[in-house]
Amino acid sequence: MWTRPRDQQVGLPTHTLDVDRVRSHFDFADLGRVVTNNAASTQPPRELAALLVTLTKGYENVHRGQSIASQQTTELFEASYDTFAQWLNAPSRRTIATYRNTTEAINAVMYSLLTDFRDGDNVVTTMLEHNSDFVPWYGMCREILPRFGRHVECRLARFDHRTGELDLDHLAELVDHRTKLVCVTGASNFLGTKPPLTLIRAIADGSGYRRDDGSSGSLLLVDAAQLVPSSYVDVQRLDVDYLAFSCHKVLAPFGVGILYAKERLLAQARPFLYGGDMIATGRVAPDRVEYNDLPWKYAAGTPNILGVIVSAYALRLLPDLVGVDGSTRWFTSTAPLPAPLVAETMNRVGRHTAELTDLALCEAMSIDGLSCYGPAAGLPRSPLLAFNVAGVDPFALAENLGRLGVEARAGCHCATLAHRDLGLDPPASCRLSFALYNSRDDMTYAMDAVRRVTDQLRRRPGLT
Ligand SMILES: Cc1ncc(COP(=O)(O)O)c(C=O)c1O
């Protein structure tokens, strides 16, 4: 493996976050890796690996045993739901469901709502979406509902090709009195755009869609896979109906996605998965099944118990890593996470990653032939930059960056609609994305490597 020279491994402290201190919790930092593919997945801190080992000593199923081990694991598992709720400032654990990832969480909403769509309804989503927040709606509208004789349209709002901003006027035009649901990304994983969720909420509220309970307005789902890792998200303030994110993008291991939904929606909806534990104890008869209380109505089958617990602890560790409250170790405490603590933690992470992104964007602008997509430096955006260099294959660029230790990603990043809409052929770009543990040295080294590799590839286009 390529190793970065030792003297380049030390990050400058920034005004917002002590990066050296953060990095001391991660093994990758000692390997000289320039970890800049964080929009795909972040690295796990050492504490979580240790926690996993500790948990395996009391390894047992949840809600399925009377042993002390089972009871203790159940307690930890249930408390994880409280942590997820606190992280999002959700009213309670009753508004939380856990799935494998964001994709599964959005599919869960689709399958739960499926039969509620009326013939002639529509779903409005955007050309900015990750495939996880387009393909389920495409599938529902084009493949599933037509088989039941119901026709529901999937409409796509445009974005401005120059600025990457969502065309709100177009979105407002598409939303009408037959729009049951508006689905939008909180932060794009390709352009970096952060659509204004408060305005979109207002557009959805004003749609005039007639709900079964007599009220009116469209539901709003936010794909927060790229929003939660670098910002404070308060679901009550945003007043979203559904919000999904993946814990593997917030320091946790793979395998856990969180769905927040308003309690009344979860209470009245059909479950996505049917089976054990999601039923009310003893309330199953051949002709009648009753469901468990929230949130366990949405926890069919043995869940990813250790993954869920460790994911909650990944969130609890963040304030400690960022050093927001020097007097408490939230990772080892069981106290509820106060909303101001979470807000300050994520504001610091957001400021740090935004600073790195802006600096990288400015560097990028000085590289001959390089075009970055999305909002300009200084504007709200997710901490990533996706770009192409005239005459350079993005895959060759990413591979060569990899040889220099810079972990980039080339492809369409599952934002296929936006790549195609921009006329990119192949529909691909090279992307660098930052997390709280990235130093300024990482950024400088990565951008320097981009400059060197593009020069080389331009001179020898066949080089891979
Ligand atoms: C904006 C966005 N939505 C959804 C996803 C899907 O996440 P997962 O693969 O964890 O389901 C991603 C992953 O990169 C993403 O960036």
The ligand as an SDF file (V2000), in Angstrom:
LIG
                    3D

 16 16  0  0  0  0  0  0  0  0999 V2000
  -28.1110   11.0760   -1.2960 C   0  0  0  0  0  0  0  0  0  0  0  0
  -28.0360    9.5880   -1.0770 C   0  0  0  0  0  0  0  0  0  0  0  0
  -29.1730    8.9010   -0.9340 N   0  0  0  0  0  0  0  0  0  0  0  0
  -29.1920    7.5900   -0.7360 C   0  0  0  0  0  0  0  0  0  0  0  0
  -28.0210    6.8810   -0.6630 C   0  0  0  0  0  0  0  0  0  0  0  0
  -28.0950    5.4000   -0.4810 C   0  0  0  0  0  0  0  0  0  0  0  0
  -27.5150    5.0190    0.7180 O   0  0  0  0  0  0  0  0  0  0  0  0
  -27.3850    3.4900    1.0600 P   0  0  0  0  0  0  0  0  0  0  0  0
  -26.4950    2.8970   -0.0020 O   0  0  0  0  0  0  0  0  0  0  0  0
  -26.7690    3.4550    2.3980 O   0  0  0  0  0  0  0  0  0  0  0  0
  -28.7370    2.9370    1.0010 O   0  0  0  0  0  0  0  0  0  0  0  0
  -26.8050    7.5340   -0.8110 C   0  0  0  0  0  0  0  0  0  0  0  0
  -25.5510    6.7880   -0.7980 C   0  0  0  0  0  0  0  0  0  0  0  0
  -24.5360    7.2290   -1.2580 O   0  0  0  0  0  0  0  0  0  0  0  0
  -26.8110    8.9330   -1.0200 C   0  0  0  0  0  0  0  0  0  0  0  0
  -25.6910    9.6140   -1.1760 O   0  0  0  0  0  0  0  0  0  0  0  0
  1  2  1  0
  2  3  1  0
  2 15  2  0
  3  4  2  0
  4  5  1  0
  5  6  1  0
  5 12  2  0
  6  7  1  0
  7  8  1  0
  8  9  2  0
  8 10  1  0
  8 11  1  0
 12 13  1  0
 12 15  1  0
 13 14  2  0
 15 16  1  0
M  END
$$$$
